[in-house]
């Protein structure tokens, strides 16, 4: 049996894994789904939300485990799992980037925006509120950006849980070394209908930082809602015998 630690992305919280978690648990696996600071049930103010705080939260979860984990990051959660791997490489069996930002040392979410193919992705859909330190997504583009293959009921449920996203984690550069992050095994799960991190950009990232396996899902940015069983099966297929 394995231990999965599932890290949500921007605007989301641990709730986004609610359909995946029971499938993994019913197969006998342990699952941790923490809220990052300022997300879900965590009420850290925007001013206290930064990439270091995200990483510390992930490392706290890792430190509580007695065995190595499969650490999964969705979307912006890719930054947190990368930094956690740099700080706790000995605690991680495998990193899984679920249509996530897989960035190189020195790169940040904001610095790679200019490299997104055709200027695609969420850029035009985001509303920056720099004086308050956060960014939101325009309501009318939430469905096409995140959930276009999800039911109306699921979309309404997800939208009701979204929170403002702190800007600081998006501008913070990665700090990684070959000795730590570079020694942890990596897998990428690409989502072929993604309109938030488009497939060409996903390929660009896992091409620049190669992974030992690339799994394709024909879904939107949110397979944990639209295809939870398929996603859970892919995750379980990665367990090392």
C-alpha positions in Angstrom: 0.0 0.0 0.0 1.1 3.6 -0.7 0.7 7.0 0.9 -0.5 9.7 -1.4 -0.1 13.4 -0.6 -2.3 15.5 -2.9 -1.6 19.2 -3.3 -4.2 21.5 -4.8 -3.5 24.4 -7.2 -4.4 28.1 -7.3 -7.8 29.3 -6.0 -8.6 25.7 -5.0 -8.3 23.8 -1.7 -8.2 20.2 -0.4 -11.9 19.9 -1.3 -11.0 19.5 -5.0 -9.8 15.9 -4.2 -13.1 14.9 -2.6 -13.9 12.4 -5.4 -10.4 11.0 -5.8 -9.6 10.5 -2.1 -12.2 7.8 -1.3 -11.3 5.8 -4.4 -7.7 5.6 -3.2 -8.7 4.9 0.3 -11.1 2.1 -0.7 -8.1 0.4 -2.3 -6.2 0.5 1.0 -4.0 3.5 0.4 -3.4 6.4 2.9 -4.3 9.8 1.6 -3.4 13.3 2.8 -5.0 16.3 1.3 -3.8 19.5 3.1 -5.2 22.9 2.6 -2.3 25.2 1.7 -2.2 28.5 3.6 -5.1 30.8 2.7 -7.0 28.1 1.0 -10.0 25.9 1.9 -10.4 25.9 5.7 -7.1 27.6 6.3 -7.7 31.2 7.2 -4.1 32.6 6.8 -4.5 36.2 5.5 -3.3 37.0 2.0 -0.4 38.9 3.4 0.9 35.8 5.0 0.6 33.6 1.9 3.8 33.0 0.0 5.7 30.1 -1.6 7.7 29.4 1.6 4.5 29.0 3.6 3.1 26.6 0.9 6.3 24.6 1.0 6.4 24.5 4.8 2.8 23.2 4.9 3.7 20.4 2.5 6.9 19.6 4.4 4.9 19.4 7.7 2.7 16.7 6.1 5.8 14.8 4.8 7.5 14.9 8.2 4.5 13.2 9.7 4.8 10.2 7.4 6.8 7.1 8.3 7.2 5.9 4.7 8.1 7.7 1.5 5.1 9.2 -0.3 3.8 9.8 -3.8 3.5 13.5 -3.8 1.0 14.9 -6.4 0.7 18.6 -7.3 -2.0 20.0 -9.5 -1.5 23.2 -11.5 0.2 25.8 -9.3 0.7 23.0 -6.7 3.6 22.0 -8.9 5.6 24.8 -7.4 5.0 23.5 -3.9 5.9 19.9 -4.6 9.1 21.0 -6.4 10.2 23.0 -3.4 9.2 20.3 -1.0 11.3 17.8 -3.0 14.3 20.2 -2.7 13.9 20.3 1.1 12.7 16.7 1.8 14.0 14.5 -1.1 14.3 11.5 1.3 10.6 11.6 2.1 9.4 11.3 -1.5 9.1 8.2 -3.6 7.7 9.9 -6.6 6.6 13.4 -7.7 3.5 13.6 -9.9 2.8 16.8 -11.8 -0.9 16.8 -12.7 -1.2 19.4 -15.5 1.1 21.3 -13.2 3.9 23.9 -13.4 7.1 22.0 -13.7 9.7 24.8 -13.5 13.4 25.0 -13.6 15.7 26.6 -11.1 15.2 30.3 -11.1 11.9 30.3 -13.0 8.6 31.5 -11.5 5.0 31.2 -12.6 5.0 34.8 -13.7 8.4 34.6 -15.4 7.3 31.8 -17.7 4.0 33.5 -18.8 5.8 35.0 -21.8 6.8 31.5 -22.9 3.2 30.1 -23.0 2.5 29.1 -26.6 0.5 31.8 -28.4 0.0 33.7 -25.1 -2.6 31.1 -24.3 -3.8 30.0 -20.9 -5.3 31.9 -18.0 -3.5 35.3 -18.5 -6.4 37.2 -20.1 -8.8 35.6 -17.6 -7.1 36.8 -14.5 -8.0 40.0 -12.6 -5.0 41.3 -10.7 -5.6 43.2 -7.5 -1.9 44.1 -6.8 -2.7 46.6 -4.0 -4.3 43.8 -2.0 -1.8 41.1 -3.1 -4.1 38.7 -4.9 -5.6 37.7 -8.2 -9.1 36.3 -9.1 -10.6 34.6 -12.2 -13.4 36.3 -14.1 -16.6 34.4 -13.3 -17.6 33.9 -16.9 -14.4 32.1 -17.8 -14.2 29.8 -14.7 -16.1 27.0 -16.5 -14.2 27.1 -19.9 -10.9 27.5 -18.1 -11.2 24.9 -15.4 -14.3 22.7 -15.7 -15.8 22.5 -19.2 -16.2 18.7 -19.1 -17.8 18.8 -15.6 -21.5 18.6 -14.7 -23.3 21.9 -14.0 -23.8 20.7 -10.4 -20.1 20.0 -9.9 -19.2 23.4 -11.5 -21.5 25.2 -9.1 -20.0 23.3 -6.1 -16.5 24.0 -7.2 -17.1 27.7 -7.9 -18.6 28.1 -4.4 -15.3 27.0 -2.9 -12.8 29.1 -5.0 -10.8 31.8 -3.1 -8.6 34.7 -4.1 -5.1 33.6 -5.0 -2.2 35.3 -3.4 0.2 36.8 -6.0 3.5 36.2 -4.1 3.7 32.4 -4.8 3.3 33.2 -8.5 6.3 35.5 -8.5 8.6 33.4 -6.4 11.4 31.7 -8.3 12.2 28.0 -7.9 15.3 27.1 -5.9 16.4 23.6 -6.8 19.6 21.6 -7.0 20.5 18.4 -8.9 21.5 16.9 -5.5 18.1 17.1 -4.0 15.1 17.8 -6.4 17.1 16.3 -9.2 17.3 12.9 -7.6 13.6 12.5 -7.0 11.7 10.5 -9.7 9.1 12.5 -11.7 6.0 11.7 -13.7 3.8 14.1 -15.6 0.1 13.7 -16.2 -1.0 15.9 -19.2 -4.6 16.9 -19.8 -5.2 17.2 -23.5 -8.3 19.5 -23.3 -6.8 21.9 -20.7 -7.5 25.6 -21.4 -5.7 26.8 -18.2 -2.3 25.3 -18.9 -2.6 24.3 -22.5 -1.2 21.0 -23.8 1.6 22.6 -25.8 2.8 24.4 -22.6 2.6 21.2 -20.6 4.8 19.5 -23.2 7.2 22.4 -23.2 7.7 22.1 -19.5 8.1 18.3 -19.3 10.4 18.5 -22.3 12.7 21.0 -20.5 12.6 18.9 -17.3 12.2 15.3 -18.5 10.0 12.9 -16.5 10.4 9.1 -16.5 6.8 8.8 -17.7 4.1 11.0 -19.3 0.5 9.9 -18.9 -2.2 11.5 -21.1 -5.8 12.2 -20.0 -8.4 13.5 -22.4 -9.8 16.0 -19.9 -10.0 19.6 -18.9 -7.8 21.2 -16.2 -9.8 19.4 -13.5 -9.7 15.6 -14.0 -10.2 15.1 -10.2 -13.8 16.3 -10.8 -14.6 15.1 -14.4 -12.7 11.8 -14.4 -11.8 10.9 -10.7 -11.8 7.1 -11.2 -9.5 7.3 -14.2 -7.2 9.7 -12.4 -7.1 7.5 -9.3 -6.3 4.5 -11.4 -3.4 6.3 -13.1 -2.1 7.3 -9.7 -2.3 3.7 -8.4 -0.6 2.4 -11.5 2.5 4.4 -10.4 2.9 2.5 -7.1 6.3 0.7 -7.1 5.9 -3.0 -6.5 
